[in-house]
Amino acid sequence: MTLTRTLLAMTLAAMLATPAIAKELAYVANEKDDTLSVIDMDTMEVINTISVGDRPRGIEVSKDGTQLYICASESDTVQVLDLATNTLVGELPSGEDPELFALHPDGKRLYIANEDDALMTVVDIPSASVITQVEVGVEPEGVAVSPDGKMAIITSETSNMVHWIDTESNTMVNNTLVDARPRYAEFTPDGKQLWVSAEIGGTVSVIDTDTKAIIKKIGFAPKGIHKDKVQPVGVRITADGSTAFVALGPANHVAVVNTDTLEVEDYLLVGRRVWQMAFNGAQDKLLATNGVSGDVSIIDVPNRKVLKTVKVGRYPWGVAVQGAN
């Protein structure tokens, strides 16, 4: 065999041995259609629609990237979608009216907000069984687990509280009072702060996780928008901890916040009633669901501009990207 043929054979063998790069896909829960829209992140187009349970809202990809967990709120269950086949393969017990949940860093436990029952349900995923239920404030919604997995928090909309729950004992150990109607919570990557949005209060509270005290309340004032329409909901923080993005609901903007100065640096105009957000794997794109306009805004993170608006189903709510964990 000549040298050229040898090199060609080696190249072909290497190509065959290299696994194909899977497409990066985003999943959007459409709460009025009982479906998921699947967006190809390369083309930024919807490539599939999947029927799921009644009123899907919070969704999250499993730690190994093979499954999607779906809060089917009015079906009173968390459904499990196999991402290789896009078929529902099981259900997890969730308590009544699951709206949002958080996945423990070990990938084996879900912490679920049961809005109607003032409970947090803790679920063991491998056995599909309830570990316990923890009584919390009225109308719980936002859920987060600290990066080290030691603390879970849940916000209660009517009680205006953040409840701190020890994940080893599953007991409430502290409470922090925030502004009216807290909707979402996000730990910083280093676990030193918790950011909590208050929809009616119009603020985000930045909380020290050691003292459980508020460091600062961040207000928002996008140009030309009446203050009553500024209703913060979803919060996402970059993996390097430098920047936070806050969805401002019917203000139709996403705020960009410097996490060092805790000052708003920019406002990005998106669709109507922006709700939840998710990064892609590289974190150079951020997807924002716009409930009333029925679409998703795809934001260029480094350049802070909207690249494209993608039409999905009715009232898109939750969003998650495969490969972004």
VOGU-895491 format. One record per residue (C-alpha): x, y negated, z; residue in three letters; residue number from 1; chain. Coordinates in nm, 3 decimals, decimal comma. Layout:
BEGIN
- east  north  up  res  n  chain
- X  Y  Z  ALA  NUM  A $
...
//
This chain:
BEGIN
- east  north  up  res  n  chain
- 0,000  0,000  0,000  MET  1  A $
- 0,136  -0,340  -0,096  THR  2  A $
- 0,190  -0,612  0,159  LEU  3  A $
- -0,101  -0,811  0,013  THR  4  A $
- -0,337  -0,513  0,036  ARG  5  A $
- -0,217  -0,443  0,389  THR  6  A $
- -0,286  -0,802  0,500  LEU  7  A $
- -0,629  -0,792  0,332  LEU  8  A $
- -0,718  -0,468  0,508  ALA  9  A $
- -0,607  -0,612  0,843  MET  10  A $
- -0,814  -0,927  0,786  THR  11  A $
- -1,126  -0,727  0,698  LEU  12  A $
- -1,080  -0,507  1,003  ALA  13  A $
- -1,050  -0,812  1,228  ALA  14  A $
- -1,363  -0,964  1,075  MET  15  A $
- -1,559  -0,643  1,132  LEU  16  A $
- -1,432  -0,619  1,490  ALA  17  A $
- -1,538  -0,977  1,570  THR  18  A $
- -1,902  -0,995  1,686  PRO  19  A $
- -2,130  -1,231  1,498  ALA  20  A $
- -2,196  -1,557  1,677  ILE  21  A $
- -2,556  -1,562  1,790  ALA  22  A $
- -2,771  -1,860  1,711  LYS  23  A $
- -2,832  -2,098  1,998  GLU  24  A $
- -3,207  -2,109  2,054  LEU  25  A $
- -3,423  -2,340  2,264  ALA  26  A $
- -3,756  -2,228  2,409  TYR  27  A $
- -4,034  -2,478  2,477  VAL  28  A $
- -4,342  -2,395  2,688  ALA  29  A $
- -4,661  -2,541  2,538  ASN  30  A $
- -4,905  -2,551  2,829  GLU  31  A $
- -5,221  -2,619  2,626  LYS  32  A $
- -5,152  -2,358  2,355  ASP  33  A $
- -5,028  -2,076  2,581  ASP  34  A $
- -4,725  -2,039  2,356  THR  35  A $
- -4,351  -2,087  2,335  LEU  36  A $
- -4,196  -2,273  2,043  SER  37  A $
- -3,850  -2,147  1,946  VAL  38  A $
- -3,609  -2,408  1,807  ILE  39  A $
- -3,292  -2,322  1,615  ASP  40  A $
- -3,037  -2,564  1,759  MET  41  A $
- -2,829  -2,565  1,438  ASP  42  A $
- -3,112  -2,671  1,208  THR  43  A $
- -3,317  -2,837  1,486  MET  44  A $
- -3,632  -2,675  1,344  GLU  45  A $
- -3,901  -2,451  1,496  VAL  46  A $
- -3,844  -2,098  1,370  ILE  47  A $
- -4,095  -1,900  1,577  ASN  48  A $
- -4,400  -1,930  1,803  THR  49  A $
- -4,459  -1,672  2,076  ILE  50  A $
- -4,788  -1,612  2,258  SER  51  A $
- -4,754  -1,590  2,636  VAL  52  A $
- -4,976  -1,618  2,946  GLY  53  A $
- -5,213  -1,894  3,046  ASP  54  A $
- -5,063  -2,242  3,088  ARG  55  A $
- -4,688  -2,179  3,071  PRO  56  A $
- -4,485  -2,449  3,246  ARG  57  A $
- -4,151  -2,385  3,415  GLY  58  A $
- -3,915  -2,157  3,218  ILE  59  A $
- -3,555  -2,046  3,271  GLU  60  A $
- -3,309  -1,809  3,102  VAL  61  A $
- -3,168  -1,523  3,310  SER  62  A $
- -2,803  -1,547  3,414  LYS  63  A $
- -2,699  -1,281  3,160  ASP  64  A $
- -2,885  -1,462  2,882  GLY  65  A $
- -3,102  -1,166  2,784  THR  66  A $
- -3,437  -1,266  2,931  GLN  67  A $
- -3,658  -1,569  2,978  LEU  68  A $
- -3,867  -1,615  3,293  TYR  69  A $
- -4,196  -1,798  3,235  ILE  70  A $
- -4,431  -1,951  3,494  CYS  71  A $
- -4,770  -1,855  3,349  ALA  72  A $
- -4,947  -2,078  3,597  SER  73  A $
- -5,310  -1,987  3,536  GLU  74  A $
- -5,226  -1,617  3,497  SER  75  A $
- -5,070  -1,630  3,847  ASP  76  A $
- -4,754  -1,455  3,738  THR  77  A $
- -4,399  -1,503  3,617  VAL  78  A $
- -4,364  -1,327  3,283  GLN  79  A $
- -4,041  -1,176  3,153  VAL  80  A $
- -3,959  -1,221  2,784  LEU  81  A $
- -3,692  -1,010  2,617  ASP  82  A $
- -3,492  -1,257  2,407  LEU  83  A $
- -3,359  -0,994  2,166  ALA  84  A $
- -3,709  -0,896  2,054  THR  85  A $
- -3,918  -1,197  2,167  ASN  86  A $
- -4,160  -0,962  2,337  THR  87  A $
- -4,300  -0,971  2,690  LEU  88  A $
- -4,154  -0,678  2,880  VAL  89  A $
- -4,274  -0,731  3,234  GLY  90  A $
- -4,407  -0,953  3,509  GLU  91  A $
- -4,281  -1,067  3,846  LEU  92  A $
- -4,509  -1,136  4,143  PRO  93  A $
- -4,531  -1,508  4,193  SER  94  A $
- -4,812  -1,602  4,428  GLY  95  A $
- -5,092  -1,824  4,301  GLU  96  A $
- -5,041  -2,103  4,047  ASP  97  A $
- -4,663  -2,087  3,997  PRO  98  A $
- -4,547  -2,414  3,839  GLU  99  A $
- -4,171  -2,438  3,878  LEU  100  A $
- -3,902  -2,208  4,011  PHE  101  A $
- -3,527  -2,191  4,055  ALA  102  A $
- -3,296  -1,899  3,995  LEU  103  A $
- -3,040  -1,810  4,261  HIS  104  A $
- -2,677  -1,819  4,137  PRO  105  A $
- -2,659  -1,440  4,185  ASP  106  A $
- -2,932  -1,404  3,921  GLY  107  A $
- -3,131  -1,168  4,141  LYS  108  A $
- -3,372  -1,399  4,325  ARG  109  A $
- -3,637  -1,647  4,215  LEU  110  A $
- -3,769  -1,926  4,438  TYR  111  A $
- -4,117  -2,019  4,318  ILE  112  A $
- -4,343  -2,314  4,403  ALA  113  A $
- -4,706  -2,217  4,464  ASN  114  A $
- -4,881  -2,550  4,430  GLU  115  A $
- -5,229  -2,448  4,545  ASP  116  A $
- -5,117  -2,254  4,853  ASP  117  A $
- -4,841  -2,477  4,999  ALA  118  A $
- -4,596  -2,188  4,978  LEU  119  A $
- -4,259  -2,095  4,837  MET  120  A $
- -4,250  -1,735  4,715  THR  121  A $
- -3,911  -1,564  4,713  VAL  122  A $
- -3,892  -1,279  4,462  VAL  123  A $
- -3,635  -1,002  4,420  ASP  124  A $
- -3,601  -0,967  4,042  ILE  125  A $
- -3,449  -0,614  4,013  PRO  126  A $
- -3,728  -0,457  4,220  SER  127  A $
- -3,999  -0,702  4,103  ALA  128  A $
- -4,109  -0,746  4,465  SER  129  A $
- -4,179  -1,035  4,701  VAL  130  A $
- -3,911  -1,078  4,966  ILE  131  A $
- -4,109  -1,334  5,165  THR  132  A $
- -4,324  -1,644  5,143  GLN  133  A $
- -4,229  -1,966  5,323  VAL  134  A $
- -4,487  -2,222  5,432  GLU  135  A $
- -4,400  -2,569  5,303  VAL  136  A $
- -4,576  -2,903  5,249  GLY  137  A $
- -4,887  -2,977  5,046  VAL  138  A $
- -4,863  -2,929  4,668  GLU  139  A $
- -4,508  -2,797  4,631  PRO  140  A $
- -4,352  -2,838  4,287  GLU  141  A $
- -3,981  -2,912  4,244  GLY  142  A $
- -3,745  -2,627  4,333  VAL  143  A $
- -3,364  -2,608  4,331  ALA  144  A $
- -3,095  -2,381  4,471  VAL  145  A $
- -2,754  -2,517  4,572  SER  146  A $
- -2,454  -2,411  4,360  PRO  147  A $
- -2,320  -2,197  4,647  ASP  148  A $
- -2,659  -2,028  4,683  GLY  149  A $
- -2,690  -2,105  5,054  LYS  150  A $
- -2,973  -2,357  5,040  MET  151  A $
- -3,302  -2,372  4,851  ALA  152  A $
- -3,513  -2,685  4,845  ILE  153  A $
- -3,871  -2,747  4,748  ILE  154  A $
- -4,054  -3,078  4,712  THR  155  A $
- -4,413  -3,131  4,822  SER  156  A $
- -4,605  -3,386  4,617  GLU  157  A $
- -4,867  -3,482  4,875  THR  158  A $
- -4,644  -3,461  5,183  SER  159  A $
- -4,371  -3,664  5,006  ASN  160  A $
- -4,108  -3,438  5,152  MET  161  A $
- -3,803  -3,239  5,053  VAL  162  A $
- -3,793  -2,913  5,250  HIS  163  A $
- -3,452  -2,749  5,307  TRP  164  A $
- -3,462  -2,368  5,330  ILE  165  A $
- -3,176  -2,142  5,438  ASP  166  A $
- -3,157  -1,864  5,176  THR  167  A $
- -3,015  -1,607  5,418  GLU  168  A $
- -3,290  -1,637  5,680  SER  169  A $
- -3,557  -1,783  5,445  ASN  170  A $
- -3,647  -2,037  5,711  THR  171  A $
- -3,699  -2,411  5,682  MET  172  A $
- -3,412  -2,593  5,854  VAL  173  A $
- -3,475  -2,959  5,771  ASN  174  A $
- -3,697  -3,210  5,592  ASN  175  A $
- -3,625  -3,537  5,412  THR  176  A $
- -3,895  -3,798  5,350  LEU  177  A $
- -3,881  -3,945  4,998  VAL  178  A $
- -4,105  -4,173  4,789  ASP  179  A $
- -4,453  -4,081  4,668  ALA  180  A $
- -4,513  -3,763  4,469  ARG  181  A $
- -4,171  -3,597  4,439  PRO  182  A $
- -4,173  -3,384  4,126  ARG  183  A $
- -3,828  -3,248  4,048  TYR  184  A $
- -3,494  -3,183  4,218  ALA  185  A $
- -3,142  -3,120  4,092  GLU  186  A $
- -2,820  -3,054  4,282  PHE  187  A $
- -2,500  -3,210  4,154  THR  188  A $
- -2,253  -2,947  4,026  PRO  189  A $
- -2,035  -2,983  4,336  ASP  190  A $
- -2,339  -2,936  4,562  GLY  191  A $
- -2,270  -3,257  4,756  LYS  192  A $
- -2,584  -3,440  4,646  GLN  193  A $
- -2,946  -3,363  4,568  LEU  194  A $
- -3,135  -3,587  4,324  TRP  195  A $
- -3,514  -3,598  4,370  VAL  196  A $
- -3,756  -3,781  4,143  SER  197  A $
- -4,067  -3,952  4,283  ALA  198  A $
- -4,331  -3,987  4,013  GLU  199  A $
- -4,560  -4,240  4,183  ILE  200  A $
- -4,282  -4,405  4,384  GLY  201  A $
- -4,098  -4,474  4,059  GLY  202  A $
- -3,758  -4,381  4,204  THR  203  A $
- -3,497  -4,111  4,227  VAL  204  A $
- -3,360  -4,048  4,576  SER  205  A $
- -2,995  -3,943  4,592  VAL  206  A $
- -2,954  -3,734  4,907  ILE  207  A $
- -2,637  -3,628  5,089  ASP  208  A $
- -2,665  -3,250  5,130  THR  209  A $
- -2,463  -3,243  5,453  ASP  210  A $
- -2,659  -3,506  5,643  THR  211  A $
- -2,988  -3,466  5,448  LYS  212  A $
- -3,001  -3,848  5,444  ALA  213  A $
- -3,078  -4,064  5,141  ILE  214  A $
- -2,770  -4,240  5,002  ILE  215  A $
- -2,961  -4,455  4,755  LYS  216  A $
- -3,296  -4,488  4,584  LYS  217  A $
- -3,254  -4,562  4,214  ILE  218  A $
- -3,522  -4,772  4,044  GLY  219  A $
- -3,589  -4,803  3,671  PHE  220  A $
- -3,696  -5,092  3,448  ALA  221  A $
- -3,690  -5,013  3,075  PRO  222  A $
- -3,745  -5,328  2,872  LYS  223  A $
- -4,106  -5,408  2,787  GLY  224  A $
- -4,253  -5,128  3,001  ILE  225  A $
- -4,495  -5,203  3,285  HIS  226  A $
- -4,365  -5,074  3,618  LYS  227  A $
- -4,678  -4,859  3,671  ASP  228  A $
- -4,576  -4,648  3,370  LYS  229  A $
- -4,232  -4,576  3,511  VAL  230  A $
- -4,290  -4,231  3,659  GLN  231  A $
- -3,968  -4,028  3,698  PRO  232  A $
- -4,004  -3,652  3,662  VAL  233  A $
- -3,731  -3,427  3,513  GLY  234  A $
- -3,366  -3,479  3,610  VAL  235  A $
- -3,057  -3,326  3,449  ARG  236  A $
- -2,693  -3,381  3,548  ILE  237  A $
- -2,396  -3,301  3,325  THR  238  A $
- -2,166  -3,016  3,428  ALA  239  A $
- -1,881  -3,257  3,492  ASP  240  A $
- -2,106  -3,448  3,734  GLY  241  A $
- -2,053  -3,782  3,562  SER  242  A $
- -2,394  -3,859  3,418  THR  243  A $
- -2,758  -3,800  3,510  ALA  244  A $
- -3,053  -3,816  3,274  PHE  245  A $
- -3,397  -3,895  3,415  VAL  246  A $
- -3,723  -3,847  3,224  ALA  247  A $
- -3,955  -4,141  3,296  LEU  248  A $
- -4,292  -3,985  3,204  GLY  249  A $
- -4,541  -4,227  3,040  PRO  250  A $
- -4,268  -4,492  3,016  ALA  251  A $
- -4,155  -4,283  2,714  ASN  252  A $
- -3,787  -4,328  2,794  HIS  253  A $
- -3,501  -4,122  2,932  VAL  254  A $
- -3,275  -4,317  3,169  ALA  255  A $
- -2,899  -4,262  3,168  VAL  256  A $
- -2,740  -4,302  3,512  VAL  257  A $
- -2,374  -4,324  3,610  ASN  258  A $
- -2,340  -4,084  3,905  THR  259  A $
- -2,039  -4,269  4,049  ASP  260  A $
- -2,198  -4,613  4,064  THR  261  A $
- -2,557  -4,483  4,086  LEU  262  A $
- -2,654  -4,750  3,835  GLU  263  A $
- -2,865  -4,713  3,521  VAL  264  A $
- -2,650  -4,762  3,212  GLU  265  A $
- -2,900  -4,706  2,932  ASP  266  A $
- -3,257  -4,622  2,833  TYR  267  A $
- -3,336  -4,395  2,538  LEU  268  A $
- -3,674  -4,421  2,366  LEU  269  A $
- -3,831  -4,078  2,317  VAL  270  A $
- -4,186  -3,942  2,270  GLY  271  A $
- -4,499  -3,995  2,474  ARG  272  A $
- -4,498  -3,873  2,835  ARG  273  A $
- -4,150  -3,728  2,851  VAL  274  A $
- -4,145  -3,454  3,112  TRP  275  A $
- -3,868  -3,193  3,140  GLN  276  A $
- -3,522  -3,162  2,985  MET  277  A $
- -3,249  -2,908  2,914  ALA  278  A $
- -2,894  -2,920  2,780  PHE  279  A $
- -2,760  -2,693  2,512  ASN  280  A $
- -2,453  -2,483  2,595  GLY  281  A $
- -2,196  -2,744  2,492  ALA  282  A $
- -2,396  -3,019  2,663  GLN  283  A $
- -2,362  -3,241  2,358  ASP  284  A $
- -2,737  -3,223  2,306  LYS  285  A $
- -3,025  -3,276  2,549  LEU  286  A $
- -3,380  -3,168  2,471  LEU  287  A $
- -3,670  -3,363  2,622  ALA  288  A $
- -4,032  -3,244  2,609  THR  289  A $
- -4,293  -3,508  2,525  ASN  290  A $
- -4,631  -3,383  2,641  GLY  291  A $
- -4,877  -3,628  2,488  VAL  292  A $
- -4,705  -3,657  2,148  SER  293  A $
- -4,655  -3,280  2,131  GLY  294  A $
- -4,290  -3,287  2,034  ASP  295  A $
- -3,933  -3,254  2,157  VAL  296  A $
- -3,669  -3,527  2,134  SER  297  A $
- -3,317  -3,398  2,070  ILE  298  A $
- -3,065  -3,641  2,216  ILE  299  A $
- -2,701  -3,678  2,113  ASP  300  A $
- -2,543  -3,688  2,460  VAL  301  A $
- -2,202  -3,845  2,382  PRO  302  A $
- -2,352  -4,118  2,162  ASN  303  A $
- -2,671  -4,161  2,366  ARG  304  A $
- -2,915  -4,164  2,078  LYS  305  A $
- -3,207  -3,952  1,962  VAL  306  A $
- -3,101  -3,732  1,671  LEU  307  A $
- -3,437  -3,586  1,582  LYS  308  A $
- -3,796  -3,538  1,694  THR  309  A $
- -3,925  -3,182  1,653  VAL  310  A $
- -4,299  -3,110  1,647  LYS  311  A $
- -4,399  -2,818  1,872  VAL  312  A $
- -4,729  -2,710  2,032  GLY  313  A $
- -4,980  -2,897  2,247  ARG  314  A $
- -4,845  -3,046  2,568  TYR  315  A $
- -4,489  -2,915  2,574  PRO  316  A $
- -4,379  -2,888  2,938  TRP  317  A $
- -4,077  -2,673  3,021  GLY  318  A $
- -3,767  -2,618  2,808  VAL  319  A $
- -3,467  -2,385  2,833  ALA  320  A $
- -3,177  -2,301  2,603  VAL  321  A $
- -3,034  -1,953  2,563  GLN  322  A $
- -2,661  -1,962  2,631  GLY  323  A $
- -2,671  -2,282  2,836  ALA  324  A $
- -2,626  -2,115  3,179  ASN  325  A $
//
